[in-house]
Amino acid sequence: MTTIGLIRHGITEWNVRGLVQGVSDIPLHDIGRKQALDVANRLAQEEPWDILITSDLSRAVETGEIIQSQLNIPTSFTDPQIREINCGQIEGTNEEIRVAKWGEKWRDLDLGIEKFAVVGKRGVSFMEHVVKTYSGKRILVVSHGTFIGITLKQLLPEKFQKTMIDNTSLTIIKNTNNTWDCELYNCTKHLKREI
């Protein structure tokens, strides 16, 4: 059995302001650093983890570094394959800005947004690689909300019709004989509401 703990990065200034981030490299907010420490302290009380893999975007890397500093995970990597969905021209905007710029039907326009099917394929490919490469290990993956959500929908479509992934939430999935199961979903019991 291979266990994968999926963690969304800590909150950023753009999260606070309600702006789409996508692949824009936005750093953690001070609250996000505190959230990362909170999830790290929670994980330190549980079973040890063998490997840490983060997206190569700085908000995920910093979240992972904070976690690694508390858990002393011996091996860590960054992987661009687990970046957030590329949101094209809507990055740095909120709904009000999008409507003002492109009109009410902005979703019907080609604004360079990566297709969900492409993100799902990336996610499944990454998860299959992790299971093959680190079979029997416990792997923490620090990534992004939409990427995690779409990946869960692909791996467990019966269970996940819709997803909502909170900052520094913990989702634990397991693979046994090529069968996926979700043990814990979007758990934030380690957080105290700061916003």
Order of alpha helices (4+ residues) and beta strands (2+ residues): beta-alpha-alpha-beta-alpha-beta-alpha-alpha-beta-alpha-beta-beta
